[in-house]
Amino acid sequence: MKKLLLTLLLIPFLYACSQGDAASQPTHAEAIHEHDRCHLCGMMITKYPGPKGQLRLKNETIVPKFCSTRDMFNFALQPENQRQITQLKVHDMAVTDWEHPEDSAFIDAKSAWYVYGTSKKAVMGPAVASFATKEAATKFASEFGGAVLTYDQITIGLLAGE
């Protein structure tokens, strides 16, 4: 009887501990559909060129998607959002078309390299072009301009033009 009672008391704790576990969330990117709207600005995501972003939040099944990596960063860098994010994805622009990025080209945003200040047009201000490798980012920057940055170098101040 004691074992049964103890087991019954532990079940709620085990369930609570398993909630929000980032390891239990899917690691693949969600497809961006024709009518999906940007989580930040509400614009139609597929209507505009350039890299897109998406993320996963603790205890949420909805996957916020963004019309640009710029909007994704503007959301993700807000202190109230940072601690809720379990995963960020961006397009690897070295392997997909700038005008129509493909869902199969999503990569982990934290390990990506970025080119900020490029002449390539995107939506919502200067593009934050994303790449899987530093070499691809450097090649893009030499062709279209901009600074090569890591994930940690993208800040709210940079996006605000400071």
Protein Blocks (a to p, Z undefined) as FASTA:
>chain_A
ZZmmmmmmmmmmmmmmmgopaklpcfbdcdddfklccfklopafklpgcjddddddehia
bdcddfbfklmmmmmmpmklmmmpgbdcdddfklccfklccfklgccfklpccdehiabd
ceeiaaddddfbfklmmmmmmmngpadddfklpcfklmnoZZ
